[in-house]
Structures are given as C-alpha cells and as structure tokens.
C-alpha cells in the first residue's frame, strides 16, 4: 500500500508538477509605444495609447493601473515572436521553461506564477476570452494583432478569471469597411521560412469578414550527437495558424462578431541540457549508477560539448492541435446602456515525447509516438455583461456573470527511475480533471468632479464573488482510480482613487485582491488532511504617477508604480505522512510579501527620434510558515519568479528619404537579473543566471512610393548563451539537473506587400 501510494504520488508529480511548477499569468505595465489600431498621434509626436484594461477604450495615461501595450510594429522591431521575447520587454514579467517542450513556456508576473499541482497566476486572454492552456504567446500567434496589453497586479472584478499576477490581452485586428490586406514573407538563418497574410472583405452593408493566417518552418539549433538519434535537430519550428472573423450588424443596435481559429504545430521538442548529476541519486535501495553506470560520464561529456549538442535516449516530438470558436454579441439598449455576451468553446490536443533527464539512458521521460494525448482539454466559457454610464456620463459601470467548464485529461507512459526498471518499462498513467467556475462581478468608476464638484477626482470600486468545483481521477498502471473532489468560494475587491492634477499628470492609489484556485491532492483519500488545498490570496496596494511633460522642446512621458502585496495561503509541496505513507502534497504552506517599483518612459529629443525604457525592481520574502513540515522545506529557500531587477532600452529613428521611402531604424536591449524557479530549499538550482539581449532592425516602408515594406532584422545580436528554465531533479531519485536555453543569434529579411484601400 505504501509503495503504491508513493508510486502514485511521484508519477502524478511528473505529469503535473513539471509543467505547472513553472507557470504564470500576467498583469500589465506601461507601454513603450501605442497599438496601431488604437493610437492617435499628438501634434508634437507622443502618441495617445488606448487600452482596454477596464473593458472599455481609455487613454492609458488616465487608467489607474500598471499596463504595458505593444503594437504590431513594436513587436516586429523588438523581435517579439514568442513568450520569452514578450517578457523581456515588459517590467516584472518573466517566462519559465524547463521540464517540458519549450513552446509550453509559462508567464510569471510580479512573482505570481505556478505552484506544483496548481493553476498559473497569470491569465492570457484572446479577444476577451481567458485561455489557460498556453496557446497565445507561442510562435505563430502574433500575426494580425491590433495590440498586446499586459495588466499587472491582481485582476478579477472585471475579467473572466481571477488572476493574482495579472492578465495578458491579445487583441486581434477586427474587420473594417474597406477592402485591404497584406502578405508578408520572412527568410532567415537556420533555414527560417515564414509567411503570413490577411485580407479584409466588406461583403455588404453590415457584413464584414477578415481572414488571416501564418505558417512557418525553421531548423533546430540543438543537434543530437548521441548514438540513438544522431543528427536529429531540436528547438525547430513547424506550425500553421488560421483565423477568421465575421462581423454582422443586422440592425443599428446589434453587433455580432464570430471568431474561428485553428493552430497546429509539429516539431522535435526542446533541447534539454543536463549539467549536474547527484551520485547518491536513487530510491528503494537502488542507485542510478547501479543500473546506468555511464550517467556521470554522460553529464560530464554534455558539459564539455556545450548546450547546442545533446544525446537522448527518447525519440522526442511534440504535436499540438487547437481550435476555438468565440461569439461576441453587443446590443445597445440606449445611447448609454448595452448588453454584451461573450461565449467560447475550445478544443486542445497535445501529444509529446520528452526526455526529462537529457541523457542517453532511460532515467526519466514521458510519452511515446502513438501514445494517448499528453493533454486533452475542452473548455467552454460564457460571460454576460451589462455596461453603461449614468448621470450624464459621470459614472461608468460594468456588471455581469461568468461561467466556465473545463474537462482535462492528461497522461501517457512515464519513464521514472527506479520504478520503470523494476516494472520492465514505462508506466501508463491517466489524470482526469473536471472543473467548473461561476462568478458574479461588478465595477463602477465615478467622476467626483461631475457628481460632487471635487475637481480632478475619480473613484473606482469593484467586487467579485466566485464559486469553483473540481473533481479528479488518477490511474497509475491499472484501475482502480484514485479520486477526489473539492469546492471553493471566495470574494475579491478593487478600490482605486485617481487625481488629475491636469490633463497630463495623474496620480492614483489602488487596493485590491485576487485568488488563485485551490485544488486536490489525488493521492490523498477523501476525508483525510491535505486531500484538498485552499485558494491562494494576494492583496496589494499600488500607488502610481502617470505624466506627460516637456523638457524644453522635447516631449516626455514618465510613469511609475510602487506596490506592496501580502501573499497568503501560498501553495507549496511538502512531504506528509498520511495513513502510514510518505506522500508529496500541495498545501497552504506559508505567507509572504512582495514589493516592487515599475517605471516606463519615453522621450523625443528631436523630430523622428524616440527613446524609451522600462525598469522594475522586486523584493520578496516568506513572512510566516504554517508548521514544522512547511518550515523544513521553505526556511532559507529563495522566493520564486522574482528577478530583483529588469530593464529594457529602446531607440527608434524615423525619417523620410526622398524617392526611396520611410526609413525606420530600431535598437532594443533587454536585461534581467537572476531569479529562482525552485519552490523549496531542497532545490539544487538556486537561481537561473541573468542575461541581456540586443535586437536590431532596419525598415524601409513604402519603397519608392509603392505598397511594399522591406525589413532587415537580427535578434540576440551578440549571440548570448543564456538559460530560460530548469528541470531540477538533482535531489530526486533521478539525480539530474537540466537547463533549457534561449535562442542563439537569429537574423533575416522580411518583405511585406499591402493591397487595397
């Protein structure tokens, strides 16, 4: 009985802990430049940045939140085509990879990421629909976007899901009333070949259609030199993505947008690089070196080769299929009142084979070709809102209900030393999770100058109450299944006060909280302690100043936010004796505090030249541990996902060249300090080293007066070798610690042709 429970717990940890222990979801920071579809230029140069952080269009400088917004042009010029690059250019936002294919990187924001066996703390949204299965932000999902917005800090009183770290909003370009479109091709090193395009079709009065897509192929930059798969490349790309948006306006009062999208990828998985081996690793009286004596030499050989040449025992691959349908309907009851309904259904299927230990020996791994889906997730969401304004626009409000239903099945065959050795091969396992979430919410913003004569003051208040249910079923080797169920409910709030000194200077203070969902330890029988674990809670206070001003003839923008968050019921994993068996369980283990400063700014020292930058600083600590077993794993451990410092610097110069076109030169440098992903003081890897990357681009738009744009680009110009994540099994029975690495220097050329209008 004890052996089977230990096996159940450890295999479940492999299936869920590795991916989830490195996940986040994001909040927002100030933008360095405006989204194309939502920015209007000031006469002098600085753009008005329009964001939808409060579910309506507003000037970023007037929103009492820390928000970062990026336009398609900014994304291209900074080389943002994956999650890591987006995070590099956003204060307090990081990505975590390691222990699974690199396209499954997760976000963490202001220290809020995933916990072992728990949900992420940062929630991405596509077209206002929450999507927690890590599609948006991958390579191949940045095409034909209107903007990307990152909202930092606890969210929940206006958005579908609670998020302790924040939200990332991916907004697609919507159909317009004109026939137009574009085709863009890209060619680069590593045989990089990509094509994307869009066409906008005004079919008739009240009927518009926009179709867009992207496809790409690229060779991998990590090569297998081992005896099993010699010459196979990893970290390659192969994907296709398609999107269609149909807009209908059957009456002047009714707008209906239906969005369908499909994403497929197929590649050889990521490059996992072992760098350390624990000679004492093993379990049940058997050492790794007793069965695989060549392991220390294999790790030493890997260190000698460097990170771009590896040797695996498992035939790695990763295949993903995803489709989603979204319907957004807006009915205007009057000039000041409207009803919105947002419904969606998505289907996600992924299967992969992944060599966790990265050696030529079958120590730890997951999946095989022809296996059951590694992850299969069906998601339904429904959100009904009532939005409007009262008292001659002195008060804006939104209220509504939210519901989602998520059915998830994970599994496959697990290589897990020493059990797979004893049992003669990989262990079959299936993990089923069914969850529901319901919420009611409301938020209102009142202009106190219009209501009470208090010049410059606005106040915002919001509240949300959430009910959640979750059921799990786990089968290791063979039935019977270990099952569990839990129910959780909680309320969250948001209160903010904003004061406008004038049109260009705003100060605000915000107090709010949000929750990360609770869950179930499937290996613990119902009725016993630790069968369920409660939601995490983060309460924070943020004080900010947003300003635009002139220094002589130079326009400037400077935004700063200072925050302090109290973190309760922190979910961590401890070893607990349950019915005589030692099990790893996720539980409320501690309280903590996270504090930080974030800055974004822009300066136009002369016509055509724009300088911009961001900076963030974070401090974090555990302030209390729940009991002795929690203290044993957390005392002295670093707080994960909190790089002390991050900054980015950008320079853009734009000028007209007669007879040639518009020349745009751009340089962007991003740097972050080291940070930990380890959740306990048993972690061998105490920190992932910091790094800095430089991106350059030169664009010539409207070449010779034609609708052709030409771009030359390079990312990671200095060919920095840097780690983006770790899978730390050093103090486990496997005894291996691995790194995953960021991309090497990439360069190429893009050619875009615009038509219509």
Secondary structure as GFF3:
##gff-version 3
##sequence-region A 1 757
A	DSSP	alpha_helix	2	12	.	.	.	ID=ss1
A	DSSP	pi_helix	13	17	.	.	.	ID=ss2
A	DSSP	alpha_helix	18	20	.	.	.	ID=ss3
A	DSSP	three_ten_helix	36	38	.	.	.	ID=ss4
A	DSSP	beta_strand	39	41	.	.	.	ID=ss5
A	DSSP	beta_strand	47	51	.	.	.	ID=ss6
A	DSSP	beta_strand	58	59	.	.	.	ID=ss7
A	DSSP	three_ten_helix	60	62	.	.	.	ID=ss8
A	DSSP	beta_strand	66	70	.	.	.	ID=ss9
A	DSSP	alpha_helix	72	77	.	.	.	ID=ss10
A	DSSP	alpha_helix	83	88	.	.	.	ID=ss11
A	DSSP	beta_strand	93	96	.	.	.	ID=ss12
A	DSSP	three_ten_helix	102	104	.	.	.	ID=ss13
A	DSSP	beta_strand	106	109	.	.	.	ID=ss14
A	DSSP	beta_strand	122	126	.	.	.	ID=ss15
A	DSSP	beta_strand	129	131	.	.	.	ID=ss16
A	DSSP	beta_strand	145	152	.	.	.	ID=ss17
A	DSSP	beta_strand	166	172	.	.	.	ID=ss18
A	DSSP	beta_strand	180	188	.	.	.	ID=ss19
A	DSSP	beta_strand	192	204	.	.	.	ID=ss20
A	DSSP	beta_strand	207	218	.	.	.	ID=ss21
A	DSSP	beta_strand	222	224	.	.	.	ID=ss22
A	DSSP	beta_strand	233	234	.	.	.	ID=ss23
A	DSSP	beta_strand	237	251	.	.	.	ID=ss24
A	DSSP	beta_strand	254	267	.	.	.	ID=ss25
A	DSSP	beta_strand	273	277	.	.	.	ID=ss26
A	DSSP	beta_strand	282	283	.	.	.	ID=ss27
A	DSSP	beta_strand	286	287	.	.	.	ID=ss28
A	DSSP	alpha_helix	288	291	.	.	.	ID=ss29
A	DSSP	alpha_helix	295	305	.	.	.	ID=ss30
A	DSSP	beta_strand	309	310	.	.	.	ID=ss31
A	DSSP	beta_strand	317	334	.	.	.	ID=ss32
A	DSSP	beta_strand	337	355	.	.	.	ID=ss33
A	DSSP	beta_strand	364	366	.	.	.	ID=ss34
A	DSSP	beta_strand	375	390	.	.	.	ID=ss35
A	DSSP	beta_strand	395	416	.	.	.	ID=ss36
A	DSSP	alpha_helix	419	422	.	.	.	ID=ss37
A	DSSP	beta_strand	427	447	.	.	.	ID=ss38
A	DSSP	alpha_helix	448	452	.	.	.	ID=ss39
A	DSSP	beta_strand	457	476	.	.	.	ID=ss40
A	DSSP	beta_strand	482	502	.	.	.	ID=ss41
A	DSSP	beta_strand	505	516	.	.	.	ID=ss42
A	DSSP	beta_strand	519	520	.	.	.	ID=ss43
A	DSSP	beta_strand	532	533	.	.	.	ID=ss44
A	DSSP	beta_strand	536	551	.	.	.	ID=ss45
A	DSSP	beta_strand	554	578	.	.	.	ID=ss46
A	DSSP	beta_strand	581	606	.	.	.	ID=ss47
A	DSSP	beta_strand	609	625	.	.	.	ID=ss48
A	DSSP	alpha_helix	628	634	.	.	.	ID=ss49
A	DSSP	beta_strand	645	657	.	.	.	ID=ss50
A	DSSP	beta_strand	661	672	.	.	.	ID=ss51
A	DSSP	beta_strand	691	701	.	.	.	ID=ss52
A	DSSP	three_ten_helix	703	705	.	.	.	ID=ss53
A	DSSP	beta_strand	708	715	.	.	.	ID=ss54
A	DSSP	beta_strand	723	728	.	.	.	ID=ss55
A	DSSP	beta_strand	736	741	.	.	.	ID=ss56
A	DSSP	beta_strand	746	756	.	.	.	ID=ss57
###
